[in-house]
């Protein structure tokens, strides 16, 4: 992205050329020129420091864990309206579907808890990937993150860092139109981002981000509409304190889509990617709203305090003819469907408070002591379920209309409570050596209710609690200001669903995760090149499976190991690129002895090899009174299975995708033409077993305009 106003740049560009041709004219003016602007300068794709890994700003060279950052410059160049657009440019990532948490990291599946907003859980949307309109950057911590953030799966954590109010007034309006070239389907979205000061002294700031989006998918009968609003206020009573209050509202209405089905687990039997098996008018709707409060105060040069609170109220509703099973009669295979109307409600109320102190008890060290936890409410109500409808042809479905009656199913409800205390100490042992140690204690409790609405109001009620201790640690050897080596260990935990009972009727212990990691990080003088390499081993254990006795046992394990390499470089102010490669070897490493259908198989959606490249170039001289630039992105993903069960999994082919962008900026306007999947390759982003296969977007052309005031 060009950072200057073109007319002003053109004037200064002409002055610089004049002084170069007539150096005597510059006599006595050198002191008057306070700045020299470079035409074509870009915002960098990479960041030197990241706060997520240690809950404090830390240079990457001093952090004994792998982190990746997708910042606003990358999101802007990709014209990414949702985060999933950028997942292909992260090492260790692979998509597994269309929901918010539909991805794997380092061979491990992700839970909703693995996506957090400013370090706290709770998303306003579940069916779709989070929107980027209010995203400043996305920081990804690889491996277990439970010591600082609580329960989650061990692959890694995505932390969405949101946009905050700024003192300098600015307003931008962004309009984007998109078009699927081979399907005559289009969409339109627009957003507003305005920030500035509400008073003369600049102690009260505001920001408002809002937008509307209507999209017509390449899939038949699949359309969506989204509305979002993110207003926020910031109060800065003095130089040492800041209070941020953020509100959010998100509503997404879309047509329900279960994707495609295959026959005999053969991907080549899929129908055309636009084929739709639900009824036109079936819906998947999301609506959520929330409030977040964050207060930070610098008490002294050695001590600071941080307090955060986040509350989300979310509701999603599915009303569709759900794809159910394949039926074969007279040599013809058809798809059976059933009526499903599901209403889910969730609430998240979580807090985090900590003190960060720099001390010198014999050795320089930075210590963080904190508490976090909260309350989560879940309600799953099957308003209609399992009434069977007419079968459909897999190739040319003929829709029947919504003719099925409602047949109520179950009503389930959870109240879940968590409390955690954590401490971490980073000790400077010498000029070269740094040691990190951390620990956490947690208590989880909850109650569960189940009622069978179609039978009577009776059901079951259960309440259980569990405790857990997690640790992490790492060591960094800082060779010099450019190179460091590190090794680390980290643990995670994830409570079992209530109820998950063993043969004695006792609630089973939480799932456990652990990771060993080692690598090096290099940063060139001037910070224009970063090279990171990491070797990792991740183990997830205590997975519940049905044992020989028929009762639940903690006998499942998923292990993964691999290598990640990331290179980011900006050789000049108008040219930069980033490259990444990941090798992952994952398998079901332990299972019930008779479960040969899974043992030794890779888990779903874990490719062995993934790679990406992205570059941006800005022409260093004015063109047509403005400035032009171009970007190119390339993503590769190996073949991968949809599931670990041999009898149900489907092998999805590898794919290579190319994205290009062209940019033109003049005055206060920025125009962009982006083409995603330039070669129009057919590929698949996720699914479930052999029953739901989701095709990726074919070639899509986007034209956007942004106006800054």
C-alpha positions in Angstrom: 0.0 0.0 0.0 1.4 3.4 -0.9 1.6 5.6 2.1 1.7 9.1 0.6 -0.7 11.6 -1.0 0.2 11.6 -4.7 0.0 15.3 -5.5 2.2 16.2 -2.6 4.6 13.5 -3.6 4.7 14.7 -7.2 5.6 18.2 -6.1 8.4 16.9 -3.8 9.5 14.5 -6.5 9.9 17.4 -8.9 11.8 19.5 -6.3 14.2 16.6 -5.7 14.9 16.2 -9.4 15.4 20.0 -9.7 18.0 20.1 -6.9 19.8 17.1 -8.3 20.1 18.9 -11.7 21.0 22.3 -10.1 22.8 21.6 -6.8 23.6 25.2 -6.3 19.9 26.0 -5.9 19.8 23.8 -2.8 22.4 26.0 -1.0 21.0 27.1 2.3 17.9 25.0 1.9 19.2 21.7 3.4 18.2 22.7 6.9 14.7 23.7 5.8 13.9 20.4 4.3 12.8 18.3 7.3 11.8 15.2 5.4 12.5 13.3 2.2 9.6 11.2 0.9 10.4 8.1 -1.1 7.9 7.5 -3.9 6.3 4.1 -3.9 7.1 3.3 -0.3 5.0 0.4 1.2 3.7 -0.6 4.5 5.7 -3.7 5.6 4.1 -7.2 5.7 6.0 -8.1 8.9 6.3 -7.0 12.5 9.3 -7.1 14.7 7.4 -7.5 18.0 4.3 -9.6 18.9 2.3 -9.4 22.1 0.3 -12.6 22.0 3.0 -15.1 22.8 3.9 -13.6 26.2 1.1 -11.2 26.9 3.6 -8.4 26.6 5.4 -6.7 23.8 8.5 -8.8 23.0 10.8 -8.9 20.0 10.5 -12.1 18.1 14.2 -12.9 18.5 13.6 -13.0 22.3 10.5 -15.3 22.2 11.0 -19.1 22.5 7.8 -19.9 20.6 6.8 -19.6 16.9 4.4 -16.8 16.0 3.1 -15.5 12.7 1.4 -12.2 12.0 -0.9 -11.2 9.2 -1.2 -7.5 9.5 -3.4 -4.9 7.8 -1.0 -4.4 4.9 -1.4 -8.1 3.9 -5.2 -8.0 4.4 -5.4 -4.9 2.3 -3.4 -6.3 -0.6 -5.5 -9.5 -0.6 -8.7 -7.5 -0.2 -9.6 -10.1 2.4 -13.1 -9.5 3.7 -12.8 -12.5 6.1 -9.8 -14.1 7.8 -9.9 -17.4 6.0 -8.7 -15.6 2.8 -5.3 -15.1 4.6 -5.0 -18.6 6.1 -3.2 -19.9 3.1 -0.4 -17.4 3.8 0.4 -18.8 7.2 2.8 -21.7 7.9 1.2 -24.7 9.6 -2.4 -23.8 8.6 -4.9 -25.8 6.5 -8.6 -25.1 6.1 -11.1 -27.8 7.0 -14.5 -26.3 6.3 -16.5 -23.1 6.3 -17.2 -22.4 10.1 -15.2 -19.9 12.1 -12.9 -22.6 13.6 -12.7 -24.8 10.5 -8.9 -25.1 10.3 -6.0 -27.2 11.6 -2.7 -25.9 13.0 0.3 -28.1 13.1 -1.8 -31.2 12.4 -4.3 -30.5 15.2 -8.0 -29.5 14.8 -9.1 -26.2 16.3 -11.9 -25.4 18.7 -13.8 -22.1 18.9 -11.7 -21.4 22.0 -8.6 -21.4 19.7 -9.8 -18.1 18.2 -9.7 -15.1 20.6 -10.3 -11.4 20.3 -7.8 -9.2 22.0 -6.8 -12.2 24.1 -10.3 -13.2 25.3 -12.7 -15.9 23.9 -16.1 -15.3 22.3 -17.0 -14.8 18.6 -20.1 -13.0 17.4 -20.4 -15.4 14.5 -19.9 -19.2 14.2 -21.0 -20.2 10.7 -18.5 -18.0 8.9 -14.9 -16.9 9.3 -14.5 -13.6 11.2 -14.8 -10.4 9.2 -11.7 -8.3 8.8 -13.2 -4.8 8.8 -12.3 -4.3 12.5 -9.0 -6.3 12.4 -5.7 -4.5 12.9 -3.8 -7.7 12.6 -4.0 -11.4 13.3 -1.3 -12.9 15.6 -0.9 -16.7 15.6 0.8 -18.4 18.4 1.9 -21.9 17.4 1.4 -24.8 19.8 -0.3 -25.0 23.2 -1.3 -21.6 24.8 -3.1 -22.8 27.9 -0.7 -21.3 30.5 -1.7 -17.7 29.6 -5.0 -18.2 27.9 -6.8 -21.2 29.4 -8.3 -24.3 27.8 -8.0 -24.9 24.1 -6.7 -27.5 21.6 -2.9 -27.8 21.3 -2.2 -26.8 17.7 -2.1 -23.0 18.3 -4.1 -19.9 18.9 -5.4 -17.2 16.6 -5.6 -13.8 18.4 -7.5 -11.1 16.5 -6.1 -7.7 17.5 -8.9 -5.2 16.8 -8.7 -1.6 15.6 -8.6 1.0 18.4 -9.5 4.7 18.3 -6.7 7.1 17.2 -6.0 10.7 18.0 -5.4 11.7 14.4 -8.7 12.2 12.6 -9.3 10.1 9.5 -12.2 8.6 7.6 -12.2 6.0 4.9 -14.9 4.5 2.7 -14.3 1.2 1.0 -16.5 -0.2 -1.8 -15.8 -3.6 -3.4 -17.6 -5.5 -6.1 -16.8 -9.1 -7.0 -17.7 -11.4 -9.8 -17.2 -15.2 -10.4 -16.2 -15.2 -14.0 -17.6 -18.6 -15.1 -20.8 -18.5 -13.1 -22.3 -15.0 -13.7 -22.6 -14.5 -9.9 -21.6 -11.3 -8.2 -21.6 -9.4 -4.9 -21.1 -6.0 -3.4 -19.8 -4.8 -0.1 -19.1 -1.4 1.5 -17.5 -0.3 4.7 -16.8 2.9 6.7 -13.9 3.4 9.1 -13.8 6.7 11.0 -11.7 7.8 14.0 -10.5 10.9 15.8 -10.8 13.0 18.9 -14.0 14.0 20.6 -12.5 16.9 22.7 -9.8 19.5 22.2 -7.3 17.9 24.6 -7.4 14.6 22.8 -8.2 12.6 25.9 -11.5 11.2 24.5 -11.2 9.3 21.2 -13.7 7.4 19.0 -13.8 4.9 16.2 -16.7 3.6 14.2 -16.3 0.7 11.8 -19.5 -0.4 9.9 -20.4 -2.2 6.8 -22.9 -4.0 4.6 -22.3 -7.0 2.3 -24.4 -9.0 -0.1 -22.8 -11.9 -1.9 -24.0 -14.3 -4.5 -22.0 -17.5 -4.3 -20.9 -19.6 -7.3 -23.0 -22.3 -5.7 -26.6 -22.5 -6.9 -29.2 -20.8 -4.6 -26.5 -19.8 -2.0 -26.6 -16.1 -1.2 -25.6 -14.2 2.0 -26.1 -10.8 3.5 -24.0 -9.4 6.4 -24.3 -6.3 8.5 -21.7 -5.3 11.1 -21.1 -2.4 13.4 -18.0 -1.8 15.6 -18.2 1.5 17.6 -15.5 2.1 20.2 -14.3 4.8 22.7 -11.0 5.4 24.4 -10.3 7.6 27.4 -6.7 8.7 28.1 -6.8 10.6 31.4 -3.0 10.9 31.4 0.1 9.6 29.8 0.1 6.5 31.9 -3.5 5.2 31.5 -5.9 4.2 28.8 -9.5 2.8 28.9 -11.0 1.3 25.8 -14.7 0.4 25.5 -15.7 -1.5 22.3 -19.1 -2.6 21.1 -19.9 -5.0 18.3 -22.9 -6.2 16.4 -22.8 -8.7 13.6 -25.7 -10.3 11.7 -25.2 -12.7 8.9 -28.1 -14.4 6.9 -27.1 -17.0 4.4 -28.6 -20.0 2.6 -27.7 -23.3 4.3 -25.3 -25.4 2.3 -24.0 -28.9 3.2 -21.7 -29.1 0.2 -21.3 -32.1 -2.1 -21.4 -35.9 -1.7 -19.2 -38.5 -3.2 -19.9 -42.1 -4.1 -17.6 -44.9 -2.9 -15.2 -42.3 -1.3 -14.1 -41.3 -4.8 -13.6 -37.5 -5.3 -14.0 -38.0 -9.1 -17.7 -38.9 -8.5 -18.6 -35.3 -7.4 -21.1 -33.4 -9.3 -20.3 -29.9 -10.7 -19.2 -27.6 -7.9 -22.3 -25.4 -8.2 -24.7 -28.3 -7.5 -26.9 -27.6 -4.5 -28.6 -30.4 -2.5 -30.6 -28.4 0.0 -34.0 -26.7 -0.7 -33.8 -23.2 -2.1 -34.6 -21.0 0.9 -32.9 -23.1 3.5 -31.1 -20.9 6.0 -28.0 -20.6 8.2 -28.3 -17.4 10.2 -25.9 -15.8 12.7 -26.5 -12.8 15.0 -24.3 -11.7 17.8 -23.5 -8.6 19.9 -21.1 -7.8 22.6 -19.0 -5.4 24.6 -15.4 -5.4 25.6 -13.6 -3.2 28.1 -9.8 -2.9 28.5 -7.9 -0.8 31.0 -4.1 -0.5 31.2 -2.0 1.7 33.5 1.7 2.2 33.7 2.3 2.5 37.4 6.0 3.0 37.1 8.9 2.1 34.8 8.9 -1.3 36.3 5.2 -2.1 36.9 2.1 -2.0 34.8 -1.5 -3.3 35.3 -3.9 -4.7 32.6 -7.6 -5.6 33.0 -9.9 -6.9 30.3 -13.5 -8.0 30.1 -15.4 -9.4 27.1 -19.1 -10.4 26.9 -20.8 -11.9 23.8 -24.4 -12.9 23.3 -24.7 -15.0 20.2 -27.5 -17.0 18.4 -27.2 -19.1 15.3 -30.1 -21.0 13.6 -30.1 -23.7 10.9 -33.3 -24.5 9.1 -32.6 -26.9 6.2 -33.2 -30.2 4.5 -29.9 -31.8 5.7 -28.0 -34.3 3.5 -28.3 -37.6 5.3 -27.2 -40.7 3.4 -26.8 -42.3 0.0 -29.3 -44.8 -1.3 -28.9 -47.2 -4.2 -31.9 -48.6 -6.0 -32.0 -50.2 -9.4 -28.4 -49.2 -10.0 -29.0 -45.5 -9.3 -27.5 -43.7 -6.3 -29.6 -40.9 -4.8 -29.3 -38.6 -1.8 -31.6 -39.0 1.1 -32.4 -35.8 3.2 -34.0 -35.1 6.5 -35.6 -32.1 8.1 -33.4 -30.2 10.6 -34.2 -27.0 12.4 -31.5 -26.2 15.0 -31.4 -23.2 17.3 -28.2 -22.6 19.3 -27.6 -19.8 21.8 -24.3 -19.0 23.5 -23.0 -16.5 26.0 -19.4 -15.7 26.8 -18.4 -13.6 29.8 -14.7 -13.7 30.4 -12.1 -11.5 32.1 -8.3 -11.3 32.4 -6.3 -9.3 34.9 -2.5 -9.2 35.3 0.5 -7.3 36.6 3.7 -7.1 34.7 6.8 -6.3 36.7 10.4 -5.8 35.7 12.6 -6.7 38.7 16.2 -7.5 39.6 16.2 -10.3 42.1 19.8 -11.2 41.5 19.2 -11.3 37.8 17.1 -9.0 35.5 13.7 -10.5 34.9 10.2 -9.7 33.8 7.4 -11.3 35.7 3.7 -11.6 34.9 1.1 -12.7 37.4 -2.5 -12.9 36.4 -6.0 -14.3 36.7 -8.5 -15.2 34.0 -11.7 -17.1 33.6 -15.4 -16.7 33.2 -18.7 -18.2 32.3 -20.0 -19.8 29.1 -23.6 -20.7 28.4 -24.6 -23.1 25.7 -28.1 -24.0 24.5 -28.8 -26.4 21.7 -32.4 -26.8 20.7 -33.5 -29.2 18.0 -36.8 -27.7 17.0 -37.2 -30.2 14.2 -35.2 -33.3 13.4 -35.0 -36.5 11.4 -38.2 -36.4 9.3 -37.2 -37.9 6.0 -37.8 -36.3 2.6 -37.8 -37.4 -1.0 -34.4 -38.5 -2.4 -32.5 -36.3 -4.9 -30.4 -37.0 -7.9 -26.7 -36.3 -7.2 -26.2 -34.8 -10.7 -29.5 -33.0 -11.5 -31.5 -32.5 -8.2 -35.2 -31.7 -8.5 -36.3 -29.8 -5.5 -39.5 -30.8 -3.7 -40.4 -27.6 -1.8 -40.5 -27.5 2.0 -43.1 -30.2 2.7 -41.7 -31.9 5.8 -43.4 -31.5 9.2 -41.6 -30.5 12.4 -40.6 -33.3 14.6 -39.0 -31.9 17.8 -35.8 -33.5 19.0 -33.6 -32.7 22.1 -33.1 -29.6 24.2 -29.6 -29.4 25.7 -28.1 -26.8 28.0 -24.8 -26.2 29.7 -23.5 -23.7 32.3 -19.7 -23.8 32.3 -17.4 -22.0 34.7 -13.6 -21.6 34.6 -11.1 -20.1 37.0 -7.4 -19.9 36.3 -4.3 -18.3 37.9 -1.1 -18.1 36.0 2.5 -16.9 36.4 5.4 -16.6 34.0 8.9 -15.3 34.5 11.4 -14.3 31.9 14.9 -14.2 33.4 18.0 -12.7 31.7 20.8 -15.1 32.7 23.5 -13.3 30.7 24.0 -11.1 27.7 23.2 -14.1 25.5 20.9 -16.4 27.5 17.3 -15.9 28.5 15.1 -18.4 30.5 11.3 -18.5 30.5 9.2 -20.5 33.0 5.5 -20.5 33.5 2.7 -22.4 35.2 -1.1 -22.3 35.5 -3.7 -23.8 37.8 -7.3 -24.2 36.6 -10.6 -25.3 37.9 -13.5 -26.1 35.5 -17.0 -26.8 36.6 -20.3 -27.1 34.9 -23.8 -28.5 34.7 -25.7 -30.1 31.9 -29.4 -30.7 31.2 -31.0 -32.8 28.5 -34.7 -33.2 27.6 -36.3 -35.2 24.9 -39.0 -32.8 23.7 -40.8 -35.2 21.5 -41.3 -37.7 24.3 -41.9 -35.7 27.5 -40.2 -33.1 29.6 -38.1 -35.6 31.6 -34.4 -36.0 30.9 -31.1 -36.0 32.7 -29.1 -33.5 34.7 -25.4 -33.7 35.5 -22.8 -31.5 37.1 -19.1 -32.1 37.3 -15.8 -30.3 38.0 -12.2 -30.9 37.3 -8.8 -29.3 38.1 -5.7 -29.0 36.0 -2.1 -27.8 36.1 -0.2 -26.7 33.0 3.4 -25.6 32.5 5.6 -24.1 29.8 9.2 -23.1 29.5 11.8 -22.1 27.1 15.4 -20.9 26.6 16.7 -18.4 24.1 20.4 -18.1 23.1 20.8 -14.6 21.6 24.0 -14.8 19.5 23.8 -11.2 18.5 21.3 -8.5 17.5 20.4 -10.5 14.4 20.3 -14.2 15.4 18.9 -16.3 18.2 18.3 -20.0 18.8 15.6 -21.3 21.1 13.9 -24.4 22.5 10.7 -24.7 24.4 8.0 -26.9 25.9 4.3 -26.1 26.5 1.2 -27.8 27.7 -2.5 -27.4 27.0 -5.8 -28.8 28.3 -9.3 -29.1 27.1 -12.1 -30.2 29.4 -14.2 -33.2 28.2 -17.8 -32.4 27.4 -20.2 -32.9 30.2 -21.2 -35.7 30.6 -18.2 -37.9 29.6 -18.3 -40.7 32.1 -16.0 -43.8 32.5 -17.2 -47.3 33.5 -17.6 -46.1 37.2 -19.7 -43.1 36.2 -17.0 -40.6 36.9 -16.3 -37.6 34.7 -13.2 -38.2 32.6 -10.1 -36.1 32.9 -9.5 -33.2 30.4 -7.7 -33.8 27.1 -4.0 -33.0 27.4 -1.7 -31.5 24.8 2.1 -30.9 24.8 4.6 -29.6 22.4 8.4 -29.7 22.1 9.8 -27.0 19.7 13.3 -25.9 18.7 14.5 -23.5 16.0 16.3 -20.3 15.1 15.3 -16.7 14.2 17.3 -14.3 12.1 16.7 -10.6 11.5 19.0 -8.6 9.3 20.5 -5.2 10.2 17.8 -2.6 9.5 15.0 -5.1 9.9 14.4 -5.7 6.2 14.7 -9.5 6.3 13.4 -12.1 8.8 14.1 -15.8 8.6 12.4 -18.2 11.0 12.8 -22.0 11.2 11.1 -24.3 13.7 10.9 -28.0 14.3 7.9 -29.2 16.4 6.4 -32.2 18.0 2.8 -32.0 19.2 0.9 -34.7 21.1 -2.8 -34.6 22.0 -3.9 -37.3 24.4 -6.7 -38.3 26.7 -9.1 -38.4 23.7 -12.3 -40.2 24.7 -13.0 -43.4 22.8 -15.2 -46.4 23.5 -13.0 -49.2 24.9 -13.3 -53.0 25.0 -15.7 -52.8 27.9 -18.1 -50.5 25.9 -17.4 -47.7 28.4 -15.6 -44.4 27.6 -11.8 -44.5 28.1 -9.0 -42.0 27.7 -7.2 -44.0 25.1 -7.0 -41.8 22.0 -3.9 -39.9 20.9 -3.1 -37.7 17.9 0.6 -36.9 17.3 2.2 -34.6 14.8 5.7 -33.5 14.0 7.2 -31.3 11.3 9.1 -28.3 10.1 8.1 -24.7 9.4 10.2 -22.1 7.5 9.2 -18.5 7.0 11.2 -15.8 5.1 10.1 -12.2 4.9 12.1 -9.5 3.1 11.8 -6.0 2.0 14.9 -5.3 -0.2 13.7 -1.8 -1.0 11.0 0.6 0.1 8.9 -0.3 -3.0 9.4 -4.1 -3.1 8.8 -6.9 -0.5 7.9 -10.6 -0.4 7.3 -13.4 2.0 7.7 -17.1 1.6 6.6 -20.1 3.8 6.9 -23.8 3.8 5.5 -26.4 6.3 6.1 -30.2 6.5 3.7 -32.0 8.8 3.6 -35.7 9.6 0.5 -36.5 11.7 -1.2 -39.7 12.7 -3.7 -41.3 15.1 -0.9 -42.7 17.3 -3.1 -44.5 19.9 -6.6 -45.8 19.7 -8.8 -48.7 20.9 -7.1 -52.0 19.9 -9.9 -53.0 17.5 -10.1 -49.5 15.9 -7.7 -50.4 13.0 -9.9 -48.2 10.9 -8.1 -45.1 12.4 -4.9 -46.3 14.0 -1.9 -44.9 12.1 -4.0 -42.8 9.7 -3.5 -39.0 9.5 -6.3 -36.9 11.0 -8.6 -35.1 8.7 -7.4 -32.1 6.7 -3.7 -32.3 7.5 -1.6 -32.1 4.3 2.1 -33.2 4.5 3.4 -30.2 2.5 2.1 -26.7 2.3 3.9 -23.6 0.8 3.1 -20.0 -0.1 4.7 -17.0 -1.6 3.5 -13.4 -1.7 5.1 -10.3 -3.2 4.2 -6.6 -3.7 5.9 -4.1 -6.0 5.2 -0.4 -6.4 6.5 1.5 -9.4 8.9 4.2 -8.0 7.7 7.1 -10.2 4.3 8.7 -10.8 2.1 7.3 -13.5 -0.9 9.2 -14.8 -0.7 11.6 -11.9 -0.7 8.8 -9.3 1.1 5.7 -8.3 0.8 2.1 -9.4 1.7 -1.2 -7.8 1.1 -5.0 -8.2 1.0 -8.0 -6.0 1.2 -11.8 -6.6 0.4 -14.6 -4.3 0.8 -18.4 -4.7 -0.4 -21.1 -2.4 0.2 -24.9 -2.5 -1.4 -27.6 -0.5 -0.8 -31.4 -0.6 -3.5 -33.9 -0.9 -5.2 -34.7 2.4 -8.0 -36.8 3.8 -11.3 -35.6 5.1 -11.2 -37.9 8.1 -9.1 -40.5 9.9 -11.6 -43.4 9.4 -10.5 -45.5 6.4 -14.1 -46.5 5.7 -15.4 -43.0 5.5 -12.6 -40.7 4.4 -12.1 -39.1 1.0 -8.8 -38.1 -0.5 -8.9 -34.5 -1.7 -6.3 -33.7 -4.4 -3.5 -31.2 -4.0 -4.0 -27.7 -5.4 -2.0 -24.6 -6.4 -3.7 -21.3 -6.4 -2.5 -17.9 -7.7 -3.8 -14.5 -6.6 -2.9 -11.2 -8.4 -3.6 -7.6 -7.6 -3.2 -4.3 -9.4 -3.3 -1.0 -7.5 -3.6 2.7 -8.5 -3.6 5.6 -6.1 -4.3 9.2 -6.9 -5.1 12.1 -4.5 -7.1 10.5 -1.7 -8.4 7.6 -3.7 -7.1 4.0 -3.9 -8.3 1.6 -6.6 -7.6 -2.1 -6.8 -8.3 -5.0 -9.2 -7.8 -8.4 -7.6 -8.1 -11.8 -9.2 -8.3 -14.8 -6.9 -7.6 -18.3 -8.2 -6.3 -16.9 -11.4 -6.0 -20.3 -13.2 -9.6 -21.2 -12.1 -8.4 -24.4 -10.5 -11.0 -26.7 -8.9 -10.1 -27.5 -5.3 -11.8 -28.3 -2.0 -11.4 -26.4 1.3 -13.0 -28.9 3.7 -15.9 -31.0 4.7 -16.9 -34.1 6.8 -16.0 -37.7 5.9 -17.6 -38.5 2.5 -20.8 -36.7 3.3 -19.9 -33.0 3.0 -17.3 -31.8 0.6 -16.9 -28.0 0.2 -15.5 -26.7 -3.0 -13.3 -23.6 -3.0 -14.0 -20.4 -4.9 -13.4 -20.6 -8.6 -11.8 -17.6 -10.3 -13.1 -14.4 -8.7 -12.5 -10.8 -9.9 -12.8 -8.0 -7.4 -12.8 -4.3 -8.1 -12.5 -1.9 -5.2 -12.3 1.7 -4.4 -11.2 3.4 -1.2 -11.5 7.1 -0.4 -9.6 8.6 2.5 -10.6 11.9 4.1 
